[in-house]
């Protein structure tokens, strides 16, 4: 591996460690562990290994504490039996613990006949009342805090209820047509049928994250309200992290090109064509001949020169013309002087060479041995 490649890997590893430290501060240990392992693969360091060992030990102690708590916690089922989960799947002995109160709370939400009853508010509830009710219930029924069967479905129903009732247009439609939906639910339809047509435009997890800033990162099944997309929360987080890293890398790669484009545009905006020229230049519009008042220096201007430069401005322009003229004369004189000195040097050198050649001819014809020259 080249030195430049090693340095690049080291910089990337340091960046991963920085992201991991931020994740640790925010309580996202799984994310921190992923980035630390990535840093260790790119460029092994003692710092990354120490952090990995610390996180691993912390996770093991947390698992032991959770196992001890689960062993003494009351489970709402017989040992070895199976209870249906929120999706109708069997929950075995390895499932997390829940309390009878949590089961009763889930049943209450499932038995509610409308969104107002789910949130526990009346039809005249204000926006602040809706927010308070949602905050309380969302924390209570979030799948990471409530593992009772049906808690995920109840959490979705609470999110849908708030999203619909907090939207004035959807609330108006729901108040107008909601009763018909309720009647349908009393004639053999399921709990979810009464709000069909009034689903939220935002998923329950996204709504929860808007309120609580992304709390309770979990791997629970996440189902959008329209039922068409099904992800785990962790998969969504991984995908966002990958997109974020890819977008940052692309931005860094394009940065030099963007800087060149911006500098080029600014230079073109700042550099304008001079109002005069000491030579006739039709390509830029300097075609009208003028002379300065003081030194009678000839210069050329554009068509609108006389309209733009009068009085003091004209004097300043002519002073600039004369200064440029004098500077050109000095430059040309210096070039001629250098050229003359070069010609004199070559002339002297040629004269000396001719003198040496003449001496060699004389010596060669004098009969004097060459080793005596």
N, C-alpha and C positions, 0 to 999 in steps of 0.2 A: 504494500500500500504506500503511495507517495505521501510526502509531508503535507502537501496541500489537502489531500483527501483526509488525512488524519486530523488536521486542524478543523476541516469542515465537520467531520463526525463529532469532534470535541465540542464545537459550538452548538451543534444540534442537540448533543447530550445535555449540555448546560441549559439549553432552552427547555428541554423536557423536564429537567429537575426543577426549574423555576415553576413550570405549570403544575408539577406534582405538589410543590410546597403550597401553592395557592389552593389546590384542591384539598389538601390536608386541613388548611385553615377553614375552609368552607364545609368540612365534614364529609367530603367525597373521597373516602379511602380507596374504593375500588378504582376510581379514575386515577388517583395518585399512584397506586401500585402499577397500573398499566404503563404510565409514562416513565416511572422509575425503571421498570424492566426494559422498556425501549431504550432508555439512556444507557443502561448497563450493556445492552447489545451493541450500541453504537460506539461507546467509549467507556470502558469499565473504570469506575472511580470508587474510592473508599466512601465518599459521601453518599452515593447512590446505594451501595451495599448496606450501609448503616441504616439508611431510611427504610429500605426493603425489610431488613430484619426487624426494625421497630414496628413497622406496620403489620408484619406477619405475627409477631408476638402479641400485639394488641388485638388482632382479629381472633387469635386462638383463645385468649383470655375472655374475649367477649362471647365467643361460642360456648365456652364452659359455663359462663354465668347464665347464658340463655338456656342452656340445657338444664342447669340446676333449677332455674325458675320454672321451666316448662314441666319438670317432673313433679313439682309441688302445686302447680296451678290446676284449677278445676277445669276439666274438659267436658264439653256438652255432648258426650256420647259414651257408650260403653267401650272398654278396652277391647281392641281387636276388631271392633265393628267399623263400618264405613258409613259416612254421611255425605249427602250430595253437596257439591260446591256450588258457587254462583252460576256456573255454566252447566250444571247437571252432572259433573264428573264426580267420581268417588273420591273421598278424602280418607286416606289411610292413617295409620298410627303416626306416620312421619310428619303430619301436618302441624301447623303452629296452633298454639292454644288460644281459646276464646272463652268468654264468660257467658252465663245465661242472660245477663243484661244486654250484651251485644246481640245475642240471637233475638231477643224480644224487640230490640230497637230496629233490627232489620225487618222483622215481621210487621212492625208498625208502618214502616215506609212502604212495604209491599201492599198493605191494605188501604193506603191512602187513595182517595178518589180523584184528586186533582193536584195541581202544582202548589196551590196555596196551602193545602193540608200537608203536603210533603215538607214545605219550609216552616210550617207552623205559624203562618201570618194570615191576616185577613185581606180582603180585596182592596182595602184602602191603604195598604202598607206603603210607606215611603221607600225611596231608594236606599236610604240609610238602614231602614228596618230589614229590607231584603239582604243587604250586605251583612248585617249582624247575624241574621239567621243562617245565611250560607256559610259564613266563617265557622260558626259553632258546629254545624252539621258536617261540613267537609272534613274538619279535623277529626270528628268522631267516627266517620264512616270511611275514611281513607283506607284503602286495602293494606297499607303498611301498619296501620294501628288496629284495624278491626279485621280479624281473620275468620269471623263467623261465616257460615254458608250464606251466600247471597249478598255479602257486604259490597262486593264490586258492583253488582247490579244496582244496589241502593245508592252507592256513590254516584253512579252515572245518572240515576233519576234525579238526585239532588242537583247535580250540575246542570242538567237539562232544565229543571224547574227554574233555577236562578237565571240562566241564560235567556230563557223565554220571557220571564216576568220582568227582568231588568231592561228589556228592549221594548220601548213604547209601542212600536208597530206590531211586534209579535204578541205583546200583551193584549193589545186591542183585539187582534184576531182571535186570540185564545179565549178572551172573555166573551166574545161573540159566538164562537162555535164550540167552546169547550164542553158545555152542557150536553150537546149531542154526542160528543165522544164519551162522556161519562155514562150516558144511558146505554151506549153500545157495550161498555165494559161490564154493566150489570147483567147482560144477557149472554153470559158464557164466554166473554172475551177475557184475555189475560190482562195482567196488571199494566203491561207496557202499551196496550192498544189505545188507552184513553187519550194519550198525547200524540198519537200518530199524526203527522203533518205539522207538529209543533216541536220538532227536534231542534236542538241548538246547532248553530253554525260552527261552534268551537268544541273541541273534545273536552271531556271532564278533566283530564290530566292537565291540558293546557290552561283551562280556566283556573284550576287549583294553583298552578305555577304562577299565573298572573297575580293571584291574591297573596301567595306566601313565598314568592321568590324562588321557586324550584325546590321547596322542602320535600322531605320523604322520597329521595331517589330510590327507586325500587326496580325489581324485575317482574312485577306483576303484569298480567296480561292487560294490555291497553286496547280498548275497542272504541273506535270512533262512533259518534251517535248515529250515523247513517248505516252502520254495520258493514261497510264495504272494505274497511281496512283494519287489519289486526296486527299489532306489533307488540313486542315487549318494550317496556320503558327503557331498559338498558340498551336495546338495539337502536332505539331512536337517539339516545345520547351518543352512542358510538358513531352513528352515522353523521350527526351534527359535528362531532369533534373532527372526523375525517374531512368533512366538507370545509370546516374552518381552517384546518391545517393546509389543505390543498389550496384554498383561496389565498391564504397568506403567502404560501410558496410561489404561486403564480404572480401575485402582486410584487414580491421581491424580485422575481425574474424580469418583470416588465418595467421596473422602476427606472433603470438607466435609459431605456427607450423613451419613457414618458418625460424624463428630465431633458433629454436632447430635443424633443418636440417642443416642450415649453420654452426652453432657452432660444431655440430658433425662431419661434413665433414672437417672443419678446424683442429679440434683436431686430427683426424686420419691422416691428411696430415703432421701436425707438430710433432706428437709423432712417433718416429721410434724405431725399435727394438735395444736394446743396443748391442754393439759389443762383449760383454763378459758376463759370468755368473759365480758365485761362486759355482754353482752346475751343475751337468750333466743334460742338458735339451734338449733332442732330438727333442722335439716338435717345438722348434724355431731354431734348427740347432746348438746349443752349445754342440758339441760332442767331440771336440779335446782338450785334456788335456795339459795345460801349467803351468809353475811356474814362479813367478816374480824373477827378478835377485837379488833384495835386501833382501826381507824377505822370499823368497821361498814359497809364498802363491800360492796355487793351484787354477787355474781358467780354464774355458772352453770357447772355441771360435768356430767360424764358419769356413767353408771350405776356404773362401777367405780372412781370417783375415791376413795372412802373406803377401798377395799381397797389402793390403790397409794400413797396419800399420807397418812402419819401422822407424828406427832412433828415432828422437825426438817424433814422434807420438806414437811409441811403448812405450817409457819411460813414456809419459803422461798417456797412458792407464794403464800401470802397477802401476803407482802412484795412479790412481783412484781405481784399484783393491785392493791395500793395504789399502787405506783409507776406502773403503767399508768393507774390512775384519775386520779392527780395530773397525769400527763402529758397526759391527755385534757382535764382541766380547764384546764390552761395553754393548750393548743392552742385550745380553744373560747373562752377569754378573749381570746386574741390575735385570733382571727377576729372576735369581737364588737367589739373595740376598733377593728380596721381598718374594720369596717362602719360604726361610729359616726363615725369620722373622715371616712369617705367621704360620709356623709350631711351632716355639718356643712359639709364643703367645698362640696357642691352647694347647701346652703342659703345659704351666704355668696355663692356665685356668682350664685344666683338673685336675692338681695337687691340685689347690685350691678347686675345687668341690669335689675331693676325701676327702680332709681334712674336709670340711664341713659335708660331709656324715658320716665320722667317728665320729665327734663330736656329731652329731644327734643320732647315735647309742648308744654312751656312755651315753648321757643324758637320752635317753629313757629307759635304763636298770638301771639307778642309783636310781630310785624311786623318783626323784625330780619332783614336779608338773610342768606341761607344762606351766602354766601361770607365773612361776618364771624364765623361760629360758630367 
